[in-house]
């Protein structure tokens, strides 16, 4: 019809479908937004782990380098024979002899330093024994004679000089025990002197009698033998007795 206005057709835009909450996938489920990334990262980590295991296996299978050979020492006669046989030159022989002299001097210096350190340590310990056992300064005392006898036996067995402080230290250890043991015994004696009741009052009043004559009457024989091996004096035994569990010694040794 004349005069009618044509209305253009308008295309309706497509609206994307929005999944319902029930249709939405978890990001880590197959097809989720993170699923492919996670799978890829997992495969990369597996590949790296496999490569590391293969590298470790190759390192373990690789032959280990042999240790470097120790420097060899030769006598002048052996080197001269090698020169005469044409295996080395006279210059090589001279170099080898010079190196050997320098190396022997170095080793001797190291050994001398080590020996001085050991003797200094032994001397310090010997002096500590002398401080704790003053009787050792008296050549006629039983302590000195005991240590001297043991020192002579050690020196003869080891092939060392009896004056070597290492010999004297070992002899003192055998004769009187370690310094720690001596320190404990000293503390025990001091404690016993401070707390001992040296007198007993009689019923008559005023009169005092000494303690019982035999303080070791109840001491089992194995303990007495143990004290004998340690070389304990009577005073040392009295000092240690208050701290000894006599019942345990009796049970242990029947």
Backbone as CSV, one residue per row, in Angstrom:
resi,resn,N_x,N_y,N_z,CA_x,CA_y,CA_z,C_x,C_y,C_z
1,UNK,0.876,-1.185,0.000,0.000,0.000,0.000,0.898,1.215,0.000
2,UNK,0.409,2.167,-0.863,1.218,3.366,-0.950,1.147,4.125,0.345
3,UNK,2.268,4.637,0.693,2.335,5.423,1.910,2.637,4.630,3.154
4,UNK,2.698,3.290,3.056,3.047,2.478,4.248,4.555,2.486,4.468
5,UNK,4.908,2.561,5.702,6.355,2.562,6.061,6.746,1.152,6.486
6,UNK,7.765,0.685,5.812,8.245,-0.668,6.145,9.085,-0.607,7.424
7,UNK,8.757,-1.490,8.299,9.527,-1.590,9.560,10.652,-2.613,9.382
8,UNK,11.902,-2.110,9.535,13.015,-3.081,9.355,13.012,-4.148,10.435
9,UNK,13.433,-5.300,10.016,13.508,-6.416,10.977,14.752,-6.232,11.885
10,UNK,14.564,-6.361,13.152,15.665,-6.240,14.130,16.024,-7.633,14.646
11,UNK,17.297,-7.916,14.455,17.772,-9.244,14.927,17.906,-9.227,16.444
12,UNK,17.326,-10.219,17.029,17.430,-10.358,18.498,18.757,-11.034,18.853
13,UNK,19.606,-10.348,19.653,20.914,-10.982,20.001,20.701,-12.256,20.803
14,UNK,21.627,-13.193,20.511,21.556,-14.471,21.240,22.118,-14.287,22.644
15,UNK,21.389,-14.721,23.590,21.838,-14.654,24.991,22.450,-16.003,25.362
16,UNK,23.758,-15.993,25.786,24.389,-17.287,26.133,23.666,-17.945,27.297
17,UNK,23.599,-19.196,27.164,22.942,-19.939,28.236,23.829,-19.958,29.476
18,UNK,23.296,-19.662,30.571,24.015,-19.688,31.848,23.667,-20.979,32.563
19,UNK,24.720,-21.791,32.859,24.406,-23.068,33.513,23.830,-22.845,34.897
20,UNK,22.953,-23.698,35.221,22.374,-23.644,36.562,23.421,-24.109,37.568
21,UNK,23.224,-23.768,38.850,24.186,-24.227,39.862,24.407,-25.734,39.819
22,UNK,23.371,-26.480,39.439,23.550,-27.927,39.378,24.427,-28.320,38.203
23,UNK,24.413,-27.476,37.128,25.168,-27.825,35.917,26.616,-27.332,35.950
24,UNK,26.871,-26.363,36.842,28.237,-25.837,36.906,29.202,-26.942,37.344
25,UNK,30.404,-26.944,36.722,31.436,-27.928,37.079,32.410,-27.295,38.074
26,UNK,32.913,-28.128,38.965,33.983,-27.680,39.874,35.224,-27.373,39.050
27,UNK,35.993,-26.311,39.381,37.174,-25.972,38.571,38.136,-27.117,38.373
28,UNK,38.212,-28.054,39.320,39.171,-29.156,39.212,38.550,-30.415,38.622
29,UNK,37.254,-30.401,38.279,36.652,-31.569,37.648,37.005,-31.587,36.164
30,UNK,37.001,-32.757,35.544,37.251,-32.805,34.101,36.343,-31.825,33.370
31,UNK,36.961,-30.957,32.575,36.211,-29.926,31.887,36.136,-28.639,32.661
32,UNK,36.560,-28.612,33.940,36.559,-27.395,34.734,37.640,-26.444,34.265
33,UNK,37.534,-25.178,34.719,38.450,-24.149,34.223,39.890,-24.407,34.664
34,UNK,40.103,-25.124,35.779,41.462,-25.375,36.259,41.922,-26.788,36.017
35,UNK,41.065,-27.617,35.494,41.403,-29.033,35.360,42.615,-29.236,34.462
36,UNK,42.599,-28.623,33.265,43.689,-28.829,32.323,45.005,-28.295,32.878
37,UNK,44.969,-27.139,33.589,46.198,-26.592,34.170,46.773,-27.542,35.215
38,UNK,45.912,-28.069,36.061,46.378,-28.981,37.102,46.974,-30.246,36.493
39,UNK,46.313,-30.780,35.479,46.827,-31.987,34.824,48.186,-31.716,34.203
40,UNK,48.329,-30.557,33.547,49.604,-30.234,32.922,50.729,-30.094,33.964
41,UNK,50.428,-29.379,35.061,51.431,-29.218,36.113,51.818,-30.567,36.707
42,UNK,50.842,-31.428,36.905,51.118,-32.757,37.447,52.037,-33.544,36.527
43,UNK,51.767,-33.503,35.215,52.612,-34.223,34.259,54.025,-33.656,34.220
44,UNK,54.129,-32.319,34.347,55.465,-31.714,34.355,56.253,-32.152,35.583
45,UNK,55.594,-32.185,36.744,56.268,-32.628,37.961,56.691,-34.091,37.859
46,UNK,55.843,-34.939,37.279,56.208,-36.349,37.098,57.409,-36.489,36.181
47,UNK,57.461,-35.659,35.137,58.599,-35.726,34.211,59.884,-35.284,34.901
48,UNK,59.809,-34.229,35.716,60.990,-33.775,36.439,61.471,-34.833,37.426
49,UNK,60.542,-35.462,38.139,60.926,-36.502,39.098,61.582,-37.675,38.390
50,UNK,61.043,-38.061,37.227,61.634,-39.166,36.470,63.035,-38.804,35.998
51,UNK,63.223,-37.551,35.580,64.548,-37.122,35.130,65.543,-37.145,36.285
52,UNK,65.108,-36.710,37.461,66.002,-36.728,38.625,66.378,-38.148,39.013
53,UNK,65.399,-39.063,38.968,65.701,-40.458,39.296,66.689,-41.048,38.297
54,UNK,66.533,-40.719,37.042,67.456,-41.229,36.030,68.853,-40.666,36.237
55,UNK,68.945,-39.372,36.593,70.255,-38.767,36.840,70.923,-39.401,38.040
56,UNK,70.152,-39.634,39.111,70.710,-40.275,40.299,71.198,-41.680,39.983
57,UNK,70.428,-42.418,39.189,70.836,-43.780,38.815,72.135,-43.751,38.028
58,UNK,72.279,-42.778,37.106,73.522,-42.687,36.328,74.714,-42.361,37.220
59,UNK,74.493,-41.487,38.208,75.590,-41.142,39.117,76.009,-42.336,39.957
60,UNK,75.033,-43.129,40.401,75.363,-44.296,41.213,76.071,-45.368,40.397
61,UNK,75.719,-45.467,39.112,76.337,-46.479,38.265,77.694,-46.046,37.729
62,UNK,77.970,-44.752,37.772,79.246,-44.270,37.233,80.397,-44.797,38.080
63,UNK,81.470,-45.242,37.474,82.609,-45.766,38.234,83.241,-44.668,39.087
64,UNK,83.544,-45.014,40.335,84.167,-44.058,41.241,85.643,-43.906,40.902
65,UNK,86.089,-42.673,41.071,87.497,-42.425,40.795,88.354,-43.099,41.859
66,UNK,89.380,-43.793,41.447,90.248,-44.451,42.434,90.971,-43.409,43.276
67,UNK,91.269,-43.734,44.530,91.987,-42.765,45.375,93.365,-42.467,44.795
68,UNK,93.779,-41.259,45.030,95.097,-40.853,44.524,96.181,-41.701,45.174
69,UNK,97.127,-42.169,44.413,98.190,-42.994,44.988,99.015,-42.207,45.998
70,UNK,99.433,-42.885,47.046,100.262,-42.237,48.052,101.653,-41.971,47.487
71,UNK,102.252,-40.860,47.881,103.612,-40.580,47.408,104.563,-41.706,47.778
72,UNK,105.383,-42.087,46.838,106.290,-43.212,47.040,107.679,-42.693,47.377
73,UNK,108.295,-43.324,48.358,109.663,-42.982,48.729,110.600,-44.062,48.187
74,UNK,111.752,-43.633,47.746,112.749,-44.556,47.201,114.096,-44.260,47.841
75,UNK,114.914,-45.295,47.905,116.288,-45.097,48.365,117.119,-44.566,47.207
76,UNK,118.258,-44.001,47.569,119.152,-43.486,46.527,119.607,-44.606,45.600
77,UNK,119.789,-45.810,46.144,120.225,-46.952,45.325,119.141,-47.330,44.318
78,UNK,117.866,-47.316,44.760,116.777,-47.651,43.840,116.683,-46.628,42.712
79,UNK,116.830,-45.366,43.039,116.763,-44.326,42.001,117.943,-44.425,41.038
80,UNK,119.106,-44.737,41.577,120.274,-44.857,40.706,120.107,-46.028,39.740
81,UNK,119.511,-47.115,40.223,119.261,-48.252,39.339,118.288,-47.861,38.227
82,UNK,117.272,-47.025,38.567,116.335,-46.564,37.543,117.034,-45.673,36.521
83,UNK,117.997,-44.862,36.977,118.758,-44.017,36.041,119.606,-44.891,35.131
84,UNK,120.280,-45.873,35.716,121.145,-46.753,34.914,120.329,-47.534,33.888
85,UNK,119.063,-47.881,34.240,118.214,-48.634,33.312,117.545,-47.733,32.288
86,UNK,117.721,-46.426,32.424,117.140,-45.493,31.461,115.673,-45.185,31.707
87,UNK,115.131,-45.574,32.885,113.712,-45.313,33.149,113.483,-43.864,33.586
88,UNK,114.443,-43.248,34.252,114.345,-41.844,34.648,115.664,-41.173,34.344
89,UNK,115.634,-39.852,34.339,116.850,-39.090,34.084,117.521,-38.718,35.397
90,UNK,118.821,-38.350,35.361,119.483,-37.898,36.589,118.785,-36.698,37.221
91,UNK,118.203,-35.825,36.400,117.492,-34.673,36.956,116.249,-35.117,37.725
92,UNK,115.542,-36.115,37.183,114.368,-36.623,37.890,114.763,-37.278,39.214
93,UNK,115.911,-37.949,39.205,116.403,-38.557,40.436,116.691,-37.475,41.475
94,UNK,117.328,-36.384,41.055,117.649,-35.301,41.982,116.370,-34.655,42.531
95,UNK,115.374,-34.463,41.660,114.106,-33.876,42.107,113.408,-34.776,43.129
96,UNK,113.423,-36.084,42.883,112.775,-37.014,43.793,113.453,-37.006,45.164
97,UNK,114.765,-37.020,45.178,115.490,-37.003,46.448,115.230,-35.701,47.209
98,UNK,115.170,-34.570,46.490,114.911,-33.290,47.157,113.501,-33.273,47.748
99,UNK,112.538,-33.792,47.002,111.168,-33.835,47.516,111.079,-34.728,48.748
100,UNK,111.749,-35.864,48.727,111.709,-36.791,49.854,112.299,-36.152,51.106
101,UNK,113.417,-35.415,50.957,114.011,-34.756,52.125,113.055,-33.718,52.706
102,UNK,112.403,-32.937,51.832,111.465,-31.921,52.316,110.256,-32.562,52.988
103,UNK,109.733,-33.630,52.405,108.556,-34.299,52.971,108.887,-34.955,54.305
104,UNK,110.053,-35.562,54.411,110.454,-36.168,55.679,110.626,-35.116,56.764
105,UNK,111.157,-33.958,56.402,111.304,-32.872,57.379,109.939,-32.377,57.841
106,UNK,108.990,-32.281,56.912,107.644,-31.829,57.280,106.970,-32.813,58.216
107,UNK,107.051,-34.098,57.883,106.435,-35.121,58.727,107.079,-35.153,60.113
108,UNK,108.386,-34.960,60.171,109.075,-34.958,61.463,108.609,-33.782,62.316
109,UNK,108.408,-32.636,61.683,107.925,-31.461,62.418,106.534,-31.710,62.980
110,UNK,105.666,-32.314,62.164,104.307,-32.623,62.621,104.345,-33.608,63.784
111,UNK,105.181,-34.626,63.668,105.273,-35.628,64.732,105.839,-35.024,66.018
112,UNK,106.834,-34.153,65.871,107.419,-33.518,67.059,106.397,-32.645,67.765
113,UNK,105.604,-31.907,66.997,104.584,-31.047,67.596,103.529,-31.879,68.319
114,UNK,103.109,-32.963,67.692,102.120,-33.844,68.319,102.665,-34.438,69.608
115,UNK,103.934,-34.845,69.588,104.545,-35.433,70.784,104.645,-34.406,71.901
116,UNK,105.012,-33.173,71.558,105.119,-32.133,72.592,103.762,-31.844,73.219
117,UNK,102.728,-31.839,72.392,101.391,-31.589,72.921,100.945,-32.710,73.865
118,UNK,101.229,-33.950,73.480,100.851,-35.077,74.337,101.614,-35.054,75.653
119,UNK,102.900,-34.731,75.591,103.685,-34.679,76.824,103.242,-33.524,77.710
120,UNK,102.892,-32.396,77.102,102.422,-31.259,77.896,101.116,-31.607,78.603
121,UNK,100.212,-32.295,77.891,98.952,-32.704,78.516,99.202,-33.677,79.659
122,UNK,100.129,-34.615,79.456,100.442,-35.590,80.498,101.077,-34.907,81.700
123,UNK,101.960,-33.939,81.455,102.613,-33.221,82.551,101.593,-32.473,83.395
124,UNK,100.627,-31.848,82.736,99.573,-31.134,83.475,98.803,-32.084,84.384
125,UNK,98.490,-33.251,83.874,97.734,-34.209,84.684,98.571,-34.743,85.832
126,UNK,99.852,-34.998,85.588,100.738,-35.474,86.663,100.811,-34.437,87.779
127,UNK,100.915,-33.163,87.415,100.964,-32.109,88.431,99.675,-32.054,89.243
128,UNK,98.567,-32.357,88.621,97.302,-32.375,89.352,97.277,-33.517,90.369
129,UNK,97.851,-34.660,89.993,97.967,-35.759,90.964,98.842,-35.335,92.140
130,UNK,99.944,-34.654,91.853,100.839,-34.219,92.932,100.127,-33.248,93.869
131,UNK,99.260,-32.398,93.315,98.523,-31.466,94.166,97.529,-32.191,95.063
132,UNK,96.914,-33.243,94.546,95.875,-33.938,95.309,96.429,-35.027,96.218
133,UNK,97.634,-35.499,95.914,98.255,-36.530,96.760,99.634,-36.025,97.149
134,UNK,99.747,-35.164,98.148,101.051,-34.589,98.525,102.103,-35.627,98.864
135,UNK,101.687,-36.808,99.315,102.659,-37.837,99.689,103.511,-38.282,98.512
136,UNK,103.074,-38.043,97.290,103.858,-38.433,96.120,105.165,-37.659,96.023
137,UNK,105.253,-36.537,96.725,106.505,-35.762,96.719,107.563,-36.391,97.611
138,UNK,107.185,-37.366,98.421,108.122,-38.039,99.337,108.515,-39.391,98.746
139,UNK,109.765,-39.551,98.298,110.176,-40.822,97.678,110.069,-42.023,98.603
140,UNK,109.968,-41.794,99.907,109.882,-42.928,100.836,108.440,-43.288,101.181
141,UNK,107.485,-42.514,100.694,106.086,-42.787,101.038,105.580,-44.002,100.269
142,UNK,104.560,-44.649,100.826,104.007,-45.820,100.157,103.324,-45.431,98.848
143,UNK,102.775,-44.205,98.792,102.142,-43.756,97.558,103.168,-43.618,96.438
144,UNK,104.304,-43.009,96.775,105.346,-42.840,95.752,105.886,-44.192,95.305
145,UNK,106.135,-45.090,96.244,106.684,-46.397,95.897,105.711,-47.198,95.036
146,UNK,104.435,-47.076,95.335,103.432,-47.795,94.541,103.404,-47.272,93.109
147,UNK,103.360,-45.964,92.958,103.334,-45.385,91.617,104.631,-45.661,90.872
148,UNK,105.751,-45.624,91.578,107.051,-45.870,90.940,107.150,-47.291,90.408
149,UNK,106.642,-48.255,91.177,106.687,-49.652,90.729,105.857,-49.840,89.455
150,UNK,104.667,-49.269,89.430,103.812,-49.399,88.247,104.430,-48.685,87.053
151,UNK,105.045,-47.517,87.296,105.682,-46.778,86.200,106.814,-47.580,85.580
152,UNK,107.587,-48.267,86.406,108.691,-49.091,85.880,108.146,-50.214,84.997
153,UNK,107.036,-50.816,85.405,106.441,-51.886,84.605,105.940,-51.351,83.262
154,UNK,105.309,-50.190,83.282,104.795,-49.601,82.040,105.939,-49.216,81.110
155,UNK,106.981,-48.594,81.669,108.119,-48.172,80.846,108.801,-49.372,80.194
156,UNK,108.930,-50.452,80.936,109.563,-51.649,80.371,108.699,-52.260,79.267
157,UNK,107.397,-52.266,79.484,106.498,-52.857,78.492,106.418,-52.008,77.223
158,UNK,106.378,-50.698,77.357,106.243,-49.808,76.218,107.568,-49.448,75.568
159,UNK,108.664,-49.693,76.262,109.961,-49.302,75.723,110.212,-47.811,75.813
160,UNK,109.575,-47.145,76.777,109.739,-45.704,76.953,110.572,-45.424,78.198
161,UNK,111.037,-44.177,78.302,111.767,-43.735,79.486,110.784,-43.587,80.643
162,UNK,111.148,-44.073,81.810,110.268,-43.994,82.970,110.004,-42.548,83.356
163,UNK,110.876,-41.621,82.922,110.666,-40.205,83.227,109.683,-39.540,82.270
164,UNK,109.258,-40.242,81.246,108.298,-39.691,80.300,106.988,-39.406,81.043
165,UNK,106.462,-38.184,80.953,105.224,-37.870,81.686,104.045,-38.746,81.279
166,UNK,104.060,-39.290,80.060,102.975,-40.183,79.662,103.019,-41.478,80.464
167,UNK,104.233,-41.965,80.754,104.385,-43.156,81.595,103.917,-42.849,83.010
168,UNK,104.340,-41.700,83.533,103.970,-41.340,84.903,102.450,-41.144,85.034
169,UNK,101.856,-40.534,84.030,100.404,-40.335,84.085,99.673,-41.673,84.125
170,UNK,100.059,-42.601,83.265,99.391,-43.896,83.235,99.598,-44.647,84.547
171,UNK,100.782,-44.528,85.118,101.048,-45.191,86.393,100.176,-44.607,87.499
172,UNK,100.019,-43.301,87.527,99.187,-42.664,88.551,97.719,-43.038,88.380
173,UNK,97.273,-43.136,87.149,95.889,-43.551,86.908,95.649,-44.956,87.439
174,UNK,96.603,-45.849,87.163,96.433,-47.229,87.628,96.531,-47.325,89.145
175,UNK,97.387,-46.512,89.738,97.622,-46.612,91.173,96.501,-45.983,91.994
176,UNK,95.958,-44.854,91.522,95.031,-44.094,92.362,93.689,-43.785,91.693
177,UNK,93.482,-44.299,90.500,92.240,-43.991,89.805,92.335,-42.661,89.074
178,UNK,91.266,-42.290,88.398,91.265,-41.057,87.623,91.179,-39.839,88.548
179,UNK,91.467,-38.670,87.971,91.376,-37.435,88.756,89.949,-37.191,89.232
180,UNK,88.975,-37.530,88.411,87.579,-37.374,88.827,87.277,-38.246,90.041
181,UNK,87.815,-39.452,90.012,87.588,-40.358,91.153,88.258,-39.794,92.415
182,UNK,89.448,-39.222,92.251,90.127,-38.630,93.405,89.351,-37.437,93.949
183,UNK,88.800,-36.634,93.035,88.019,-35.479,93.481,86.802,-35.918,94.273
184,UNK,86.132,-36.968,93.807,84.965,-37.480,94.529,85.360,-38.013,95.899
185,UNK,86.494,-38.720,95.952,86.950,-39.275,97.233,87.307,-38.161,98.202
186,UNK,87.915,-37.080,97.683,88.270,-35.955,98.541,87.022,-35.304,99.127
187,UNK,86.014,-35.112,98.290,84.760,-34.533,98.775,84.126,-35.430,99.835
188,UNK,84.207,-36.747,99.609,83.628,-37.683,100.571,84.330,-37.595,101.909
189,UNK,85.671,-37.522,101.886,86.432,-37.442,103.140,86.119,-36.144,103.875
190,UNK,86.037,-35.027,103.126,85.738,-33.757,103.773,84.351,-33.776,104.406
191,UNK,83.400,-34.361,103.694,82.047,-34.447,104.239,82.030,-35.309,105.501
192,UNK,82.759,-36.423,105.447,82.779,-37.321,106.599,83.407,-36.636,107.806
193,UNK,84.480,-35.863,107.564,85.119,-35.173,108.688,84.195,-34.117,109.289
194,UNK,83.428,-33.457,108.440,82.542,-32.406,108.935,81.340,-32.955,109.692
195,UNK,80.899,-34.174,109.358,79.668,-34.689,109.938,79.863,-35.910,110.839
196,UNK,81.098,-36.343,111.004,81.317,-37.545,111.819,81.182,-37.214,113.304
197,UNK,80.564,-38.134,114.040,80.488,-38.021,115.496,81.610,-38.864,116.057
198,UNK,82.703,-38.214,116.458,83.909,-38.956,116.819,83.898,-39.469,118.249
199,UNK,82.927,-39.039,119.056,82.889,-39.512,120.444,81.496,-39.982,120.795
200,UNK,81.424,-40.841,121.752,80.143,-41.369,122.228,80.092,-41.205,123.744
201,UNK,79.025,-40.549,124.240,78.906,-40.345,125.678,78.479,-41.633,126.366
202,UNK,79.017,-41.876,127.549,78.656,-43.062,128.328,77.503,-42.722,129.260
203,UNK,76.881,-43.758,129.790,75.744,-43.544,130.695,76.205,-42.901,131.990
204,UNK,77.439,-43.128,132.390,77.916,-42.575,133.656,78.014,-41.068,133.615
205,UNK,77.926,-40.493,132.430,77.985,-39.040,132.340,79.408,-38.555,132.422
206,UNK,79.738,-37.611,131.603,81.063,-37.007,131.647,82.101,-37.811,130.916
207,UNK,82.122,-39.134,131.081,83.132,-39.950,130.429,82.842,-40.126,128.946
208,UNK,83.876,-40.256,128.103,83.714,-40.444,126.661,84.571,-41.624,126.236
209,UNK,84.023,-42.417,125.346,84.757,-43.572,124.831,84.822,-43.440,123.316
210,UNK,85.833,-43.964,122.675,85.955,-43.877,121.221,84.892,-44.727,120.536
211,UNK,84.663,-44.509,119.245,83.699,-45.347,118.521,84.125,-46.798,118.535
212,UNK,83.244,-47.640,118.024,83.517,-49.067,118.017,84.818,-49.356,117.289
213,UNK,85.515,-50.388,117.715,86.873,-50.656,117.253,86.928,-51.019,115.778
214,UNK,85.954,-51.784,115.272,86.012,-52.264,113.881,84.852,-51.675,113.083
215,UNK,85.082,-50.565,112.365,83.991,-49.976,111.578,83.650,-50.784,110.340
216,UNK,84.481,-51.792,109.994,84.250,-52.566,108.778,83.686,-53.952,109.089
217,UNK,83.117,-54.098,110.277,82.629,-55.409,110.695,81.547,-55.933,109.751
218,UNK,80.689,-55.049,109.256,79.572,-55.470,108.410,79.865,-55.344,106.921
219,UNK,81.086,-54.994,106.576,81.431,-54.818,105.155,81.651,-56.185,104.520
220,UNK,80.971,-56.518,103.421,81.184,-57.814,102.771,82.593,-57.916,102.183
221,UNK,83.096,-59.123,102.119,84.468,-59.335,101.650,84.696,-58.853,100.216
222,UNK,83.725,-59.036,99.280,83.968,-58.523,97.918,84.252,-57.024,97.883
223,UNK,83.589,-56.263,98.769,83.860,-54.826,98.803,85.250,-54.556,99.355
224,UNK,85.656,-55.320,100.360,87.016,-55.162,100.882,88.052,-55.477,99.807
225,UNK,87.783,-56.528,99.020,88.698,-56.868,97.933,88.751,-55.749,96.893
226,UNK,87.592,-55.144,96.639,87.536,-54.024,95.685,88.392,-52.867,96.181
227,UNK,88.315,-52.563,97.460,89.134,-51.482,98.023,90.618,-51.838,97.937
228,UNK,90.929,-53.109,98.148,92.332,-53.533,98.060,92.885,-53.295,96.662
229,UNK,92.065,-53.624,95.625,92.513,-53.413,94.252,92.750,-51.935,93.956
230,UNK,91.950,-51.065,94.582,92.112,-49.622,94.371,93.230,-49.039,95.229
231,UNK,93.754,-49.847,96.147,94.817,-49.357,97.014,94.339,-48.373,98.062
232,UNK,93.085,-48.485,98.501,92.530,-47.542,99.469,93.181,-47.729,100.842
233,UNK,93.481,-46.629,101.483,93.963,-46.665,102.859,92.760,-46.825,103.798
234,UNK,93.057,-47.012,105.088,91.980,-47.167,106.066,91.129,-45.905,106.119
235,UNK,91.785,-44.751,106.064,91.040,-43.498,106.111,90.142,-43.327,104.893
236,UNK,90.646,-43.727,103.716,89.826,-43.640,102.509,88.602,-44.558,102.613
237,UNK,88.808,-45.737,103.188,87.689,-46.675,103.344,86.655,-46.126,104.330
238,UNK,87.133,-45.542,105.411,86.204,-44.966,106.381,85.408,-43.830,105.755
239,UNK,86.086,-43.042,104.924,85.407,-41.902,104.307,84.351,-42.350,103.308
240,UNK,84.595,-43.449,102.610,83.659,-43.914,101.593,82.530,-44.746,102.185
241,UNK,82.757,-45.340,103.349,81.797,-46.281,103.927,80.399,-45.700,104.109
242,UNK,80.238,-44.431,104.553,78.864,-43.921,104.740,78.047,-43.848,103.460
243,UNK,78.697,-43.900,102.311,77.985,-43.755,101.044,77.859,-45.069,100.279
244,UNK,78.257,-46.156,100.922,78.203,-47.465,100.276,76.912,-48.167,100.671
245,UNK,76.233,-48.734,99.687,75.023,-49.515,99.939,75.458,-50.957,100.216
246,UNK,75.642,-51.268,101.489,76.147,-52.597,101.859,75.158,-53.697,101.481
247,UNK,73.866,-53.407,101.605,72.869,-54.425,101.255,72.982,-54.797,99.776
248,UNK,73.214,-53.813,98.925,73.319,-54.104,97.494,74.546,-54.944,97.200
249,UNK,75.661,-54.640,97.868,76.863,-55.456,97.688,76.619,-56.895,98.147
250,UNK,75.899,-57.043,99.249,75.639,-58.396,99.756,74.728,-59.169,98.807
251,UNK,73.707,-58.477,98.250,72.817,-59.153,97.311,73.549,-59.506,96.030
252,UNK,74.398,-58.599,95.550,75.084,-58.819,94.276,76.076,-59.975,94.359
253,UNK,76.712,-60.117,95.497,77.764,-61.136,95.631,77.369,-62.272,96.565
254,UNK,76.074,-62.379,96.818,75.599,-63.515,97.611,75.989,-63.411,99.062
